[in-house]
Amino acid sequence: MGPARGPDVGAVITVLYDEDCGFCRWSADRLRAWDAQHRLTFAAIQGPRGAELLVAVPEAQRLGSMHAVVPDGRVWSGGQAIRVILAELPGGSVPASIAAAFPGATEATYRLVARHREGLGRMLGQRACSVDPTKSGSLTK
């Protein structure tokens, strides 16, 4: 897998999200706004950059969660991705440390949100998710 550096020169982490999911797009927009130091770059899982960076992730599992790819090519998914992303954001070191200290709780919380992302997207006024997160295999472990 190639390095995660995208077109943003200062970016350290590439955040991959489901562009067909309203809640996922909303979340990516919030992360972009929080990222005052431009440490993150964003790409759709479904796009060419997503395919390139997620080559090691089975295709059937790619849309089940958000992913963070670091420059050495390591891929973090779900709750682990949240920890990696938070660590790069201003004021995110404390929540990242909490997520690292409680990985099981972080993953469980991530999965709870992921299971309800369609409804959350609707509540936020976003177009509904095209992926059914309740189907077997749509959520990565």
JOURWO-V114208 format. One line per field, one symbol per residue. ss: DSSP state (@ for helix, = for strand, . for the rest). phi: phi as a letter, one per 30 degrees, with the letter a starting at -180 (. if undefined). A space follows every 50 residues. Layout:
# JOURWO-V114208
ss: ???
phi: ???
This chain:
# JOURWO-V114208
ss: ............=====....@@@@@@@@@@@@@.....=====...@@@ @@@.....@@@@@@..====....===.@@@@@@@@......@@@@@@@@ @.@@@@@@@@@@@@@.@@@@@@@..................
phi: .ddddcddeddcccccbddccedddedddddeddddchdcbbadeddddd dddcedceedcdddadbbccedjdccbiddddeddedcceiddddddddd dbdddddddedddddcddddddddicdddccddddeidcdc
